[in-house]
Amino acid sequence: MKTRPRVRTLVFLGFFVTTIRVPALVIIGLFFVQNVISGLATLQTAANMSVQTGGVAYWAHIGGFVFGVILAPLFGLFRQD
């Protein structure tokens, strides 16, 4: 049975700081959702204020993530041995 990769993460609980091990897919999912929310927020700000805003980096991360998911099977990265 294959083990899933885990990431050691800092957690702040008030005055206490500890580390926990979280599955890597959870961290990747949170990163993706954060970028989508931030990218949509920059679009909303630009639409309401008629000013130029940033936001290219958010959409570049989302595009890279989607492109990686599309190409990963072609490189055999999701292969179960």
Phi, psi and omega in degrees: 000134182278140176271147179272140179295142180233153182240132176279125188235138175282136178233128179259119179241080184068242179274348183264141177235132179218173175240147174226159177258122184241142176302140183300326180296329177294314180296317179297318178298316178297320179298317180295313180298319179299318180292321178296313180298314180294320178296318177294325178295322178291325176294318179295318179297316180295323181289323183280326188256354182053039177235160177278133177234170176283213178112355181296323182297322179299312182289331176293320177295318179297315178298319178296320178297311181297316179298320178296320178294325179289319184278336185304314179297329179294330179268001177077026183280343180256015183289135177262117180265000000 
